[in-house]
Amino acid sequence: MLRDRQKEKGQALVEFALTFFLFIFLVFGVIELGRFVFSIIAIRTAAREGARFGSAAGGLASGVDNYYEDCDGIVAAATRIGNYAGLQDWDVEIFYDDGEVTPAIFDACDPNDPTNPMDDDPPNAEDINLGDRVVVTTSGTIVPLANFLPLPELTYSSTARRTIVKDVIIDD
């Protein structure tokens, strides 16, 4: 009877050893999946937040007349949200298009890329018409934390477009 109990203890130890690694693999897999989903949501939300900031009406306290002219403000709005996914200033691209079915990009505001000929200055108020849009693209690379899981790095980008509110008169 004593031998049977020793065999049962040994059997429990073997079962634990076999299932422990499967359990750990499953737990880290769920954590990594949650991180991936969270990072994707943060990158998408960052693009939407940047576009929302750039399309807002009114002037800024910093002296810039229009929100769409404040490239640094658009980048700051996007990276404030995207910081949770590791988004940096150079991961944000800002363009302006005419809002047509087949949009034509007529200006860009990318302070991080000096080789872009369209990014010398933010767009002038005269260049923007009612119906034009600010287009914000954010991109980031999501790197897995646990190296023992066979997960690749994921590069994800998101683009948000918002119509610029300009020359709208609101009567009291």
C-alpha positions, 0 to 999 in steps of 0.5 A, spaced: 500 500 500 505 504 501 508 503 494 502 505 491 502 512 494 509 513 492 507 511 485 501 516 485 505 522 488 510 521 482 504 521 477 502 527 480 509 530 479 509 528 472 502 531 471 504 537 474 511 538 470 507 536 463 501 541 464 505 547 468 509 549 461 502 549 457 499 553 463 505 558 463 505 558 455 497 560 455 498 565 460 503 569 457 500 568 450 494 571 453 498 577 456 501 578 449 495 578 445 492 583 450 498 587 449 498 587 441 490 589 442 492 594 446 497 597 442 493 597 436 487 601 439 492 606 442 495 607 435 488 607 432 486 612 437 492 616 436 491 618 429 484 619 430 486 624 436 491 628 431 486 629 426 480 631 431 485 636 434 487 639 426 480 639 424 478 643 430 475 650 429 478 657 432 485 659 434 490 657 439 493 661 445 500 660 442 498 665 437 497 660 431 490 662 428 488 655 426 489 648 429 490 645 422 496 650 422 499 647 428 503 641 426 507 641 433 500 641 436 497 635 432 503 631 433 503 632 440 495 630 441 497 624 437 503 622 441 499 623 448 495 618 446 500 613 442 505 614 448 502 608 451 504 604 444 511 607 444 509 612 439 514 617 437 514 624 434 517 621 427 511 616 427 506 621 425 505 624 418 500 629 417 497 631 410 492 635 407 487 633 401 481 636 398 476 631 400 474 629 394 472 621 392 479 621 389 483 625 394 489 629 392 494 631 397 496 638 396 500 639 402 504 636 408 506 638 415 512 633 417 517 636 421 521 630 422 522 629 414 526 635 411 527 631 405 519 632 403 518 638 399 511 640 401 513 640 409 517 647 409 511 650 412 504 648 415 499 650 410 497 657 410 489 659 411 489 661 404 490 654 401 485 651 406 478 651 403 471 649 406 471 641 405 479 640 405 481 635 410 487 634 415 489 626 414 493 624 420 497 617 419 500 614 425 505 607 425 508 603 430 512 597 431 509 592 437 515 587 439 513 581 444 515 581 451 516 574 452 521 571 447 520 564 448 513 565 444 513 564 437 510 571 435 513 576 430 514 583 431 508 587 428 508 594 424 501 597 424 499 604 422 492 607 422 490 613 418 484 618 420 481 624 416 477 629 418 474 635 415 477 642 417 472 647 420 473 653 417 470 660 415 463 657 419 459 663 422 455 661 428 450 666 430 448 667 437 
